[in-house]
Amino acid sequence: MFDAYGFENKTSSWSNKGGKTIYVGGRTVSGNNYSCNHWGNGKSPRLWTEGDHSHSPSVGSLDNQTDCFWTS
């Protein structure tokens, strides 16, 4: 969860310097970490995917909507 790092709803850009794909999502219930589940179970919307060794200076209309992440 991004709230563990002080980044809940504060992401405007990203950088993935690692070798894994990162999936970024949002909660289905505001303030409830249990609603921030893996996107594959249909409980949390996936906002974007970060490929390994990639970055983006902007997340566009998804600015400040992130709550959680998981890796490949």
DSSP file (Angstrom, degrees, kcal/mol; ACC not computed):
  #  RESIDUE AA STRUCTURE BP1 BP2  ACC     N-H-->O    O-->H-N    N-H-->O    O-->H-N    TCO  KAPPA ALPHA  PHI   PSI    X-CA   Y-CA   Z-CA
    1    1 A M    >         0   0    0      0, 0.0     3,-1.0     0, 0.0     4,-0.3   0.000 360.0 360.0 360.0 137.9    0.0    0.0    0.0
    2    2 A F  G > > +     0   0    0     65,-2.0     5,-2.3     1,-0.2     3,-1.7   0.777 360.0  71.3 -67.4 -25.2    1.3    3.4   -0.8
    3    3 A D  G > 5S+     0   0    0     64,-0.6     3,-0.9     1,-0.3    -1,-0.2   0.790  87.6  64.7 -63.5 -24.7    0.1    4.8    2.5
    4    4 A A  G < 5S+     0   0    0     -3,-1.0    -1,-0.3     1,-0.2    -2,-0.2   0.712 109.7  38.9 -66.5 -19.9    2.9    2.8    4.2
    5    5 A Y  G < 5S-     0   0    0     -3,-1.7    -1,-0.2    -4,-0.3    -2,-0.2   0.295 119.1-106.3-112.1   6.3    5.3    5.1    2.4
    6    6 A G  T < 5S+     0   0    0     -3,-0.9    -3,-0.2    -4,-0.3    -2,-0.1   0.696  92.9 108.5  77.4  19.9    3.4    8.4    2.7
    7    7 A F    > < +     0   0    0     -5,-2.3     3,-1.9    -6,-0.1     4,-0.3   0.189  33.0 143.9-114.7  15.9    2.4    8.3   -1.0
    8    8 A E  T 3  S-     0   0    0     -6,-0.4    59,-0.2     1,-0.3    58,-0.0  -0.397  87.0 -11.7 -60.5 123.3   -1.4    7.6   -0.8
    9    9 A N  T 3  S+     0   0    0     57,-3.0    -1,-0.3    -2,-0.2    58,-0.1   0.810 114.8 102.1  55.1  34.6   -3.1    9.5   -3.5
   10   10 A K    <   +     0   0    0     -3,-1.9     2,-0.5    56,-0.2    -2,-0.1   0.187  41.3 120.6-129.4  16.4    0.1   11.6   -4.2
   11   11 A T        +     0   0    0     -4,-0.3    53,-2.9     1,-0.2    54,-0.4  -0.741  15.1 152.8 -92.4 124.3    1.5   10.0   -7.3
   12   12 A S  S    S+     0   0    0     -2,-0.5    47,-1.0     1,-0.3    48,-0.3   0.474  73.0   8.5-121.4 -11.3    2.0   12.3  -10.3
   13   13 A S        -     0   0    0     45,-0.2    -1,-0.3    46,-0.1     2,-0.3  -0.935  67.7-151.8-155.3 172.6    4.9   10.4  -12.0
   14   14 A W  E     -A   56   0A   0     42,-2.3    42,-2.6    -2,-0.3     2,-0.3  -0.994  10.4-164.0-153.2 158.7    6.8    7.2  -11.6
   15   15 A S  E     -A   55   0A   0     -2,-0.3     2,-0.7    40,-0.2    40,-0.2  -0.961   4.4-166.4-144.4 124.5   10.1    5.4  -12.1
   16   16 A N  E     +A   54   0A   0     38,-3.4    38,-1.3    -2,-0.3    37,-0.3  -0.897  15.1 167.1-113.8  99.5   10.6    1.7  -12.0
   17   17 A K        +     0   0    0     -2,-0.7    -1,-0.1    36,-0.2    35,-0.1   0.463  51.6  89.1 -91.3  -2.3   14.3    1.0  -11.8
   18   18 A G  S    S-     0   0    0      2,-0.2    35,-1.5    36,-0.1    36,-0.1  -0.213  85.5-111.1 -91.1-178.2   13.9   -2.7  -11.0
   19   19 A G  S    S+     0   0    0     33,-0.2     2,-0.3    34,-0.1    33,-0.2   0.259  87.5  82.1 -97.8  10.0   13.6   -5.8  -13.0
   20   20 A K  S    S-     0   0    0     31,-0.1     2,-0.3    51,-0.0    33,-0.2  -0.815  80.9-111.3-114.7 156.3    9.9   -6.6  -12.3
   21   21 A T        -     0   0    0     -2,-0.3    51,-2.0    31,-0.1     2,-0.5  -0.678  31.9-150.2 -79.5 137.0    6.6   -5.2  -13.7
   22   22 A I  E     -BC  50  71B   0     28,-2.5    28,-3.6    -2,-0.3     2,-0.5  -0.943   4.6-157.6-113.2 131.4    4.7   -3.1  -11.2
   23   23 A Y  E     -BC  49  70B   0     47,-3.2    47,-1.9    -2,-0.5     2,-0.4  -0.914   8.8-157.9-106.5 132.1    0.9   -2.8  -11.3
   24   24 A V  E     +BC  48  69B   0     24,-2.7    23,-2.9    -2,-0.5    24,-1.4  -0.923  19.1 166.1-115.4 134.2   -0.6    0.2   -9.7
   25   25 A G  E     -BC  46  68B   0     43,-2.6    42,-2.6    -2,-0.4    43,-1.9  -0.778  26.1-124.9-138.1 179.8   -4.2    0.3   -8.5
   26   26 A G        -     0   0    0     19,-1.9    11,-0.1    -2,-0.2     2,-0.1  -0.814  31.5 -99.2-124.4 165.6   -6.8    2.1   -6.4
   27   27 A R        -     0   0    0     -2,-0.3     9,-0.2    17,-0.1     3,-0.1  -0.460  10.5-149.0 -80.7 155.9   -9.1    1.2   -3.6
   28   28 A T  S    S+     0   0    0      7,-0.7     2,-0.4     1,-0.3    -1,-0.1   0.617  94.3  42.3 -93.8 -18.4  -12.8    0.3   -4.1
   29   29 A V  S >  S-     0   0    0      3,-0.4     3,-2.1    -3,-0.0    -1,-0.3  -0.980  97.9-115.3-129.2 118.2  -13.5    1.7   -0.6
   30   30 A S  T 3  S+     0   0    0     -2,-0.4     3,-0.1     1,-0.3    -2,-0.0  -0.243  96.4   4.4 -55.7 130.3  -11.9    5.0    0.4
   31   31 A G  T 3  S+     0   0    0      1,-0.2     2,-0.7     2,-0.0    -1,-0.3   0.476 100.6 116.4  76.4   3.2   -9.4    4.6    3.3
   32   32 A N    X   -     0   0    0     -3,-2.1     3,-1.7     1,-0.1    -3,-0.4  -0.882  45.4-169.3-111.3 104.2   -9.9    0.8    3.5
   33   33 A N  G >  S+     0   0    0     -2,-0.7     3,-1.6     1,-0.3    -1,-0.1   0.778  85.1  66.9 -62.4 -26.6   -6.7   -1.1    2.7
   34   34 A Y  G 3  S+     0   0    0      1,-0.3    -1,-0.3    -7,-0.0     3,-0.1   0.719  94.3  58.5 -67.5 -19.4   -8.6   -4.4    2.5
   35   35 A S  G <  S+     0   0    0     -3,-1.7     2,-0.9    -6,-0.2    -7,-0.7   0.423  85.7  84.8 -87.7   2.6  -10.3   -3.0   -0.6
   36   36 A C    <   +     0   0    0     -3,-1.6    -1,-0.2    -9,-0.2     2,-0.1  -0.585  65.7 150.2-102.7  67.9   -6.9   -2.6   -2.3
   37   37 A N        -     0   0    0     -2,-0.9   -11,-0.1     1,-0.2     5,-0.1  -0.450  57.2 -65.8 -98.0 169.2   -6.6   -6.2   -3.6
   38   38 A H    > > -     0   0    0      1,-0.1     3,-1.9    -2,-0.1     5,-0.6  -0.283  46.2-127.2 -53.6 132.9   -4.9   -7.7   -6.6
   39   39 A W  G > 5S+     0   0    0      1,-0.3     3,-1.8     2,-0.2    -1,-0.1   0.754 101.6  72.0 -58.8 -26.4   -6.6   -6.4   -9.8
   40   40 A G  G 3 5S+     0   0    0      1,-0.3    -1,-0.3     2,-0.1    -2,-0.1   0.714  90.3  58.3 -66.0 -20.5   -7.0  -10.0  -11.0
   41   41 A N  G < 5S-     0   0    0     -3,-1.9    -1,-0.3     3,-0.1    -2,-0.2   0.433 111.6-118.4 -90.3   3.3   -9.7  -10.7   -8.5
   42   42 A G  T < 5S+     0   0    0     -3,-1.8    -3,-0.1     2,-0.2    -2,-0.1   0.561  87.9 105.2  78.4   8.1  -11.9   -7.9   -9.7
   43   43 A K  S   <S+     0   0    0     -5,-0.6   -15,-0.1     1,-0.2    -4,-0.1   0.631  76.2  39.1 -97.9 -14.2  -11.8   -6.0   -6.4
   44   44 A S  S    S-     0   0    0     -6,-0.3     2,-0.3    -5,-0.1    -2,-0.2  -0.993  81.3-121.4-138.5 130.1   -9.4   -3.2   -7.2
   45   45 A P        -     0   0    0      0, 0.0   -19,-1.9     0, 0.0     2,-0.6  -0.503  22.3-133.6 -71.4 132.7   -9.1   -1.2  -10.4
   46   46 A R  E     -B   25   0B   0     -2,-0.3   -21,-0.3   -21,-0.2     3,-0.1  -0.764  20.9-174.3 -83.6 125.2   -5.7   -1.3  -12.1
   47   47 A L  E     -     0   0B   0    -23,-2.9     2,-0.3    -2,-0.6   -22,-0.2   0.873  59.9 -23.5 -89.5 -42.4   -4.7    2.2  -13.0
   48   48 A W  E     -B   24   0B   0    -24,-1.4   -24,-2.7    14,-0.0     2,-0.4  -0.983  53.2-124.0-161.7 168.4   -1.5    1.6  -14.9
   49   49 A T  E     -B   23   0B   0     -2,-0.3     2,-0.6   -26,-0.2   -26,-0.2  -0.971  16.0-152.1-121.1 134.6    1.3   -0.9  -15.4
   50   50 A E  E     -B   22   0B   0    -28,-3.6   -28,-2.5    -2,-0.4     3,-0.1  -0.924  15.1-143.6-108.4 113.4    5.0    0.0  -15.1
   51   51 A G    >   -     0   0    0     -2,-0.6     3,-0.8   -30,-0.2   -35,-0.2  -0.311  36.9 -82.3 -68.3 157.9    7.4   -2.0  -17.2
   52   52 A D  T 3  S+     0   0    0      1,-0.2   -33,-0.2   -33,-0.2    -1,-0.1  -0.329 112.7   9.2 -62.6 143.7   10.8   -3.0  -15.8
   53   53 A H  T 3  S+     0   0    0    -35,-1.5     2,-0.3   -37,-0.3    -1,-0.2   0.903 106.7 116.6  53.2  49.4   13.4   -0.3  -16.1
   54   54 A S  E <   -A   16   0A   0    -38,-1.3   -38,-3.4    -3,-0.8     2,-0.3  -0.870  40.0-172.9-137.6 170.8   10.9    2.4  -17.3
   55   55 A H  E     -A   15   0A   0     -2,-0.3   -40,-0.2   -40,-0.2    -4,-0.1  -0.975  11.6-154.4-157.2 166.7    9.5    5.7  -16.2
   56   56 A S  E     -A   14   0A   0    -42,-2.6   -42,-2.3    -2,-0.3     3,-0.0  -0.955  13.3-150.7-149.1 131.1    6.9    8.4  -16.9
   57   57 A P  S    S+     0   0    0      0, 0.0     2,-0.3     0, 0.0   -42,-0.1   0.584  86.3  27.1 -76.8  -8.2    7.0   12.1  -16.0
   58   58 A S        -     0   0    0    -44,-0.1   -45,-0.2     1,-0.1     3,-0.1  -0.996  50.4-160.3-152.8 146.0    3.2   12.2  -15.8
   59   59 A V    >   -     0   0    0    -47,-1.0     3,-1.8    -2,-0.3   -46,-0.1   0.233  39.7-152.1-107.7  10.1    0.3    9.9  -15.1
   60   60 A G  G >  S+     0   0    0    -48,-0.3     3,-1.5     1,-0.3    -1,-0.3  -0.298  70.0   0.9  61.5-130.2   -2.2   12.2  -16.9
   61   61 A S  G 3  S+     0   0    0      1,-0.3    -1,-0.3    -3,-0.1    -2,-0.0   0.568 125.0  69.6 -71.5  -7.8   -5.8   12.1  -15.6
   62   62 A L  G X   +     0   0    0     -3,-1.8     3,-1.5   -50,-0.1    -1,-0.3   0.302  69.2 144.1 -91.2   9.2   -4.8    9.4  -13.0
   63   63 A D  T <  S-     0   0    0     -3,-1.5   -51,-0.2     1,-0.3    -5,-0.0  -0.241  73.8  -1.0 -51.4 126.7   -2.8   12.0  -11.0
   64   64 A N  T 3  S+     0   0    0    -53,-2.9    -1,-0.3     1,-0.1   -52,-0.1   0.785 101.3 108.0  63.0  33.4   -3.1   11.5   -7.2
   65   65 A Q    <   +     0   0    0     -3,-1.5     2,-0.2   -54,-0.4    -2,-0.1   0.399  44.6 114.2-114.4   0.1   -5.4    8.4   -7.5
   66   66 A T        +     0   0    0     -4,-0.2   -57,-3.0   -55,-0.2   -56,-0.2  -0.472  22.4 156.9 -82.2 143.9   -3.1    5.6   -6.5
   67   67 A D        +     0   0    0    -42,-2.6   -65,-2.0     1,-0.4   -64,-0.6   0.544  61.8  16.6-131.3 -25.3   -3.5    3.6   -3.3
   68   68 A C  E     -C   25   0B   0    -43,-1.9   -43,-2.6   -67,-0.3    -1,-0.4  -0.951  51.3-166.6-150.9 164.5   -1.7    0.3   -3.9
   69   69 A F  E     -C   24   0B   0     -2,-0.3     2,-0.3   -45,-0.2   -45,-0.2  -0.984   2.4-176.0-151.5 158.9    0.8   -1.7   -6.0
   70   70 A W  E     -C   23   0B   0    -47,-1.9   -47,-3.2    -2,-0.3     2,-0.2  -0.962  19.1-128.6-150.6 161.7    2.0   -5.2   -6.6
   71   71 A T  E      C   22   0B   0     -2,-0.3   -49,-0.2   -49,-0.2    -2,-0.0  -0.714 360.0 360.0-116.5 164.4    4.7   -6.8   -8.7
   72   72 A S              0   0    0    -51,-2.0   -50,-0.1    -2,-0.2    -1,-0.1   0.454 360.0 360.0 -74.7 360.0    5.0   -9.6  -11.3
